[in-house]
Amino acid sequence: MKSKKCKVCNSEYRAEIEELYFVKGWGSRRISKYIYETYGEDISHAAIANHFKHHVSEELLNKIEEETTKACEEIYHKIATSIGDDFKVLSEIIEISMQDMKNPKASARMKEVAGKNIFNAMDMKHKILKLTEEKASASDDEFEI
Ligand SMILES: [Zn+2]
């Protein structure tokens, strides 16, 4: 998918133009201005827009798809890991507080604090769960992957 007439296809800055567009998310007007100001090469924004409409190679699109998928997986993994860590901490708080509650030597004040800790940790767990469920169902509605 290369056009002999297209200024972008034939530009030595094609790779950079495509990177600005896909990686940095620049619009065709901004790219046109940048290429002119940086290299003195005059490519109209219409030519750039046309290039992205018709000449982007299948190979590049596959690469973009692959990288986007990879980035999403990494983000998901990070979130899942951090939620896992949060849960571990909350579970530990609950466990320690339960021991205090059962400890016959614990003072009334200690039991009161332990009770509050358990309540707060459970509440936090519940909130995190609810949040992740909402996120999951929201993304189900928006995207079909
Ligand atoms: Zn082109």
Boltz pocket constraint, residues with backbone or C-beta under 6 A from the ligand:
constraints:
  - pocket:
      binder: B
      contacts: [[A, 1], [A, 2], [A, 3], [A, 6], [A, 7], [A, 8], [A, 9], [A, 10], [A, 47], [A, 50], [A, 51], [A, 52], [A, 55]]
      max_distance: 6.0
